[in-house]
């Protein structure tokens, strides 16, 4: 599932081509990907100008010149890409926004775990925690002090911290030398400060490299990311640790595959 770096990369590659352009036509091909059900999306979007495109957590948030918003969630296989109208429209393309510069903005999602949510005047971040890229160590410490869950599980909770997912939690914990099964509330002040720095460092590097393309993810120009070649532990179980040469191990936490080095991240 695309996480913060992938979603931010899509936003970064969309902005130069879509912000400031008017939506001249809306082609919604599946009503079941739209929330609320029954909304006339075409009436809400046609003739409106895209004022900004931002990210909140894993959501791509569109602000219109009317002051109203909607967001697109990519789910597991979603792609939000720009195309000339002459480009063939592949299967599972559920939404096409026709923009004034003769460009299609297409949302394609074969597995349909993503979707479009009309917010109207409501904010895009109900029940979401703070953004990890701007979070301070003291803020992270306060959030984790309330949780007896393993740190891996706590960091995946979007109501605790917004935008983190399986890849970047594993990579950040490795960089911080913290075992993923450590109880969140048991981390020391020093460990939390190191974890906060590691999360920021991992996310920023991933954004620089366009995110991780493991299967379906592409940016708005259809290009894959490159951070998958820099993973230190994620999906590297059975391979030697790049730091100590110990074999990377895999376990399951909160129903998610979890990768770590038992020597660099002792429990």
N, C-alpha and C positions, 0 to 999 in steps of 0.2 A: 504494500500500500504506500503510495507517495506520502512522504513526511515533510516536515518543514522545509528542508533545502530544495526538494523537488517542487513543492508548491511555490516557494519564493522564486525559483528559476522560471517557472511558467509565468508568474506575474511580471518578472523583469523582462521577459521576451515578448510579452503581450503589450506592455505599456507603450512602446514607441509606435506601434501599428494600430492600436485600437482607441487609446485615450484621445478625446477630442473629436472622434468620429460619430456620426449619427447612425442609428440603427434604422435602416429603411424598410426592412422586411424581416419577419420572424417565421421560421419554418420549424415547428415543434412536431416531431415525428412519433414520439411516445409520450402520452399524457401521464403514464404511471411513474415517470421520473421527476415529476413536478410536485412540489409542496407549496401551498395547500392544493389539494386535488380540486379540479374544476375551475381553477383560476384562468382567466383569459390572458395568457402571457403576452400574446401579440398586442393586445390593447394597451398593456402596461409599458411595452418596450418600443413599439413602432413610433418613429419620429423623435425619440429621445436621444440625447447625446450622452456618450459615456464620459463622465467627468473625471473619474479616477478608477484605477484597479489596484487593490491592495490585498494583503494577506492577513488573516486572523486565524491563528492556529494552523489547521490544514485546509482552511476555507479560502477560496478566491472570491473576493468581495468586489462587486461592481457598484459604484455610486453614479446615479444618473443626474442630469441637470435639473431634475425635478426635486432633488434631495432624497429620493427614495433609493432603496438598495435591493439587490439580490445577491446570492452567492452560489457558486458551483463547488461541489465536493467531488473529487476525482474518484473516490472509492478505491477499489483494488486495481482496476484496469482502465480507468478513465484517461482520456487525452483531450486537451483543449488546444486546438491548433489552428493556424491561419493558412488560407489557401486562396489561390486565384479561382474564380468561379468555374473555369474550364477544367479544373482538376477533377478526376473521377471521385464520386462520393462512395467511400467504402461501406460495407455492411456495418450495422450497429452504430451508425451516426444518428443520434437522437435529437440534436438541435443544431440548426444553422442560423446564425445571425448575419444578415447581409448588411455590410457597412458601406458608408458613402464613398470610400476610396476603392470601390469595386473589389472588396475582399470578403471572403467567407470566414467567419469565426465558427468553427465546428466543434461540437462536443460529441465524442465517440466513447462508448463504454460497453464492451462486449458482455461483461459479467453483471452489469447493472447494479453494482453496490454504491455507485455515486448518484448524483442527482442535482437538481436545481431547486433552490429554496428562495421564494419571494419573501423579503423582509419588510418591504414597505418602509415605514418610518422607524422600525425597531432596530436596535443595535445588533451587530453581527456576532456578539460574543456572550450570549446567555450561557451561564453555567460553565464558563471556561476560566482556567487559571491564567496567571500572568505569562507573558512571552519570555522564553528562556534567554533570548539574546539581550534583553534589557534587565533581566532579573539580577538583583544584588544578592550576595552570599547570605546576608542577614535575613533577607526575605525567604530564600530557599531553606535556611535553617528553621525558620518559624513554621513553614509548610511541612517539613519532614518530621518535626518534633511531635506532630500529632498522629503519626502513622506508625503502626507496628508491622506493617507489611514489609516484605522484602523490598529493597531499594529499587530493584528492576520493576516490580509491580507498581510501586508508587510513582515512578517517573513516567510510566505509560498512562497514568490517569489524567485525562484531559481537563478534568475539573481542578486538578492540582497544578499542573503546568501544561500549557497549550502548545501542541505542535510536535512533541517528541513521539517517536515510534520505535519499533523493534531494532532497526539498524543502528540508529544514532544513540540509543540508550546503551546498547552493547558496546559500541565504539567509545562512548564517553566514559563508561565505567572502567574499561580497559585503560584508557589514558590516565584516569584518576587512581588506578590500582585498587579499586574497590570491588569485592566479590558481589555478584548480583543478588545473592541470597542474604546479604547483611541486612538486618532490620533497619529501616530508614531512621527510626528514632535513636538508634545506637551510634550513628556516625558522629565523630568528633567535630569540633569547630574547624580544625585543620583539614579534615577530610571533606567537609562540606565546601570549604573555600576552594579546595583543589577540584572538587566535582563541578562547581560552578564555572571555574575557568576551563575545565575540560569540555563541558557541554558547549560553551561559547566557541572555543577553538575548533571543535569537531564540526559544528554547524557552519561556521564561517568558511572553513576549508571546503566543505561539501558544496556550499553555494558557489564558491569560486570555480569549482569543477563541474557545475551544472547538475549536481545531485547524483543519485545512484540509479542506473538503468539495469535492473535485474531481469525484467521481462517486458512489460508494456510501456513503461514510462518514457515520454518524450517531452521536450520543451515545446513552446508555442510554434517554433519553426520546424518541428519534427525531428530535432536532433537529440540523440541520447546523451545522458550524463557520463561523467568519467570517474566519479568518486568510488565506484565499485572496484576499481583497480587499486584503491588505497585502503581498503578494509583491512583492519589488523586482526579482528576476531570473527566478525559476522560471516557466517557460512564458511568458516575456515576450520571447522572441527576435523580433527585427525591430521591437521597440518602443523608444522612447527611454528611456535611463537616467534615473531620477528624480533622480539626483544631478548628472550632467554633461551629459545629453541625447545622449550617444553611443548608437549602436544596440546593444542587447543581442544577444549572439551565442550560438549553440548548437553544441556539439560532443558527441562520444560518448566517454566514459571508463568503462572497466570494464563496457562494454555498457550504460551508462546515459546518458540524455540529461543534458547538463550545460550550465547557463546562467550567463553571466557578462558583465560589462562590460569590454571590452578596455582602456578608458581608466582606470577606477577600479581594475582588477585587472591591472596589467601583468605579463607574464611575465618 
